[in-house]
């Protein structure tokens, strides 16, 4: 299995979520982590033990409506659940044996972003590239002969 692809998927997720303005971004991500909690409900392989995890993730998602930290915790809980399913349960995608492992690699990338407060990655890239270009451009004009 390619270990880089799930990291890239996590980064793409964060970039796409950056298109949603706050506070809607946080609330939407709370809903996403709540949905992730039910991902294994239809055949995850742990029978009735799937239900307490769904309940836990519903609680974490509810708290995540007002807290990026809880959303990050939810993604880390899902990471642990992914690993359990990879090792002893059924994969998240029945047609892809390593899909739970891939999800366990992707989810902490999202969790880290959440622990930072779910900032707009697009705005951060624009801020980083903007001033340096302006400074270089101003420097070029200052050294150019009149």
Buried (B, 14 or more C-beta within 10 A) or exposed (E): EEEEEBBEBBBEBBBEBBEBEEEEBBBEBBEBBBEBBBBBEEEBEBEEEBEEBBEBBBBBBEBBBEBBEBBBBBBBBBBEBBBBBBEEBBBBEEEEEBBBBBBBBBBBBBBBBBBEEBBBBBEEEEEEEEEEEEEEEEEEEEEEEE
